[in-house]
Amino acid sequence: MSHLESDAQAASEIRILIDKALEESRAMTGDEPVSDSDVLLVLCSEGADRSPELCRDIERAREHSIPVIPIVHGRQTLEALDFPSGVPVPTDRGLEFHDQMFAIKLLLVVREALGGEVLLARGSVKRA
């Protein structure tokens, strides 16, 4: 997950959700290379689309064909995201952090971004 330092609390909540909800998944820490990711979540509050660090992470993800999923929160909206022209961020998979269905939508979007791979909830039994 890529985010501004000011968005650390929201990022922590999303990491906990992913770690608890998805079997054999792990949200990476900020000091691991983006190229080791399967999906890049980009947490966007106001002004995040002007962050050189976020733009760099998105560019690295695109270089390695890693799906990018923007997550907006605070006053930021998906429609208002305006990353520089060389850093296209598809908003069709975008999510709003304060959406009542955020957790479910996040898990579905991540599953779809991974090519529809079945992701089982922790504690569920794999079917033969």
C-alpha positions in Angstrom: 0.0 0.0 0.0 1.3 3.4 -0.9 0.1 6.4 1.2 1.1 9.7 2.6 2.4 9.8 6.2 -0.7 11.8 7.2 -2.8 8.8 6.1 -1.0 6.2 8.3 -4.0 5.5 10.5 -6.3 4.7 7.6 -3.6 2.6 6.0 -3.1 0.7 9.2 -6.8 -0.1 9.4 -6.8 -1.4 5.8 -3.7 -3.5 6.4 -5.4 -5.1 9.4 -8.5 -5.8 7.3 -6.5 -7.5 4.6 -4.4 -9.5 7.0 -7.4 -10.8 9.0 -9.8 -11.3 6.0 -7.6 -13.0 3.4 -5.9 -16.4 3.9 -2.2 -16.4 3.0 -2.1 -12.7 2.4 0.1 -10.1 3.9 0.0 -6.4 3.5 3.6 -5.2 2.7 5.4 -2.6 4.7 6.5 0.7 3.2 10.1 -0.4 3.0 9.5 -3.3 0.7 9.8 -2.8 -3.1 6.6 -2.3 -5.1 7.8 -4.8 -7.6 7.3 -7.6 -4.9 3.5 -6.7 -4.7 0.6 -8.5 -6.4 -1.6 -5.5 -6.1 -0.8 -1.9 -5.2 -3.4 -0.1 -3.1 -3.0 3.7 -3.3 -4.6 5.5 -0.4 -5.5 9.0 -1.5 -6.6 11.9 0.7 -6.6 15.5 -0.6 -3.4 16.3 -2.3 -2.2 12.7 -2.6 -2.3 12.9 -6.4 0.5 15.5 -6.2 2.8 13.4 -4.1 6.0 12.4 -5.9 6.3 9.3 -3.7 2.8 8.0 -4.7 3.5 8.8 -8.3 6.8 6.9 -8.2 5.1 3.9 -6.6 2.3 3.9 -9.2 4.9 4.1 -12.0 6.8 1.2 -10.6 3.6 -0.9 -10.3 2.8 -0.1 -14.0 6.3 -1.1 -15.1 5.8 -4.5 -13.5 2.2 -4.9 -14.6 0.9 -4.7 -11.1 -2.8 -3.7 -10.8 -3.3 -0.3 -9.1 -6.4 0.3 -6.9 -7.0 3.8 -5.7 -8.8 4.2 -2.3 -10.0 7.7 -1.5 -10.8 9.1 1.9 -11.5 12.4 3.6 -12.7 15.0 1.2 -11.0 13.3 -1.8 -13.2 11.8 -4.4 -12.5 9.3 -7.2 -13.8 11.8 -9.8 -11.4 14.5 -8.6 -8.2 12.4 -8.6 -5.8 14.1 -10.9 -2.5 12.3 -11.0 0.0 13.7 -13.6 -0.6 12.7 -17.2 2.3 10.2 -17.2 0.9 8.5 -14.1 -2.5 7.1 -15.2 -4.6 5.6 -12.4 -7.7 3.7 -13.4 -10.6 4.7 -11.2 -12.9 1.9 -12.4 -11.5 -0.3 -9.5 -11.4 2.7 -7.2 -12.9 2.6 -3.7 -14.2 5.0 -1.1 -12.8 4.3 2.4 -15.9 5.5 4.2 -18.3 3.5 2.1 -20.4 1.2 4.3 -19.6 -1.7 2.1 -15.8 -0.8 1.8 -14.5 -4.1 3.4 -16.5 -6.3 1.0 -15.8 -4.2 -2.0 -12.1 -4.1 -1.2 -11.9 -7.9 -1.0 -13.9 -8.3 -4.3 -11.7 -5.7 -6.1 -8.5 -7.3 -4.9 -9.8 -10.8 -6.0 -10.7 -9.4 -9.4 -7.3 -7.6 -9.8 -5.6 -10.9 -9.1 -7.3 -12.5 -12.1 -10.3 -13.9 -10.2 -8.2 -16.1 -8.1 -10.3 -17.5 -5.2 -9.4 -15.9 -1.9 -10.8 -17.7 1.1 -11.6 -16.1 4.3 -9.4 -17.2 7.2 -10.8 -20.3 8.8 -12.8 -21.5 5.8 -12.2 -24.9 4.3 -10.8 -25.2 0.7 -13.2 -27.2 -1.5 -11.9 -30.1 -3.6 
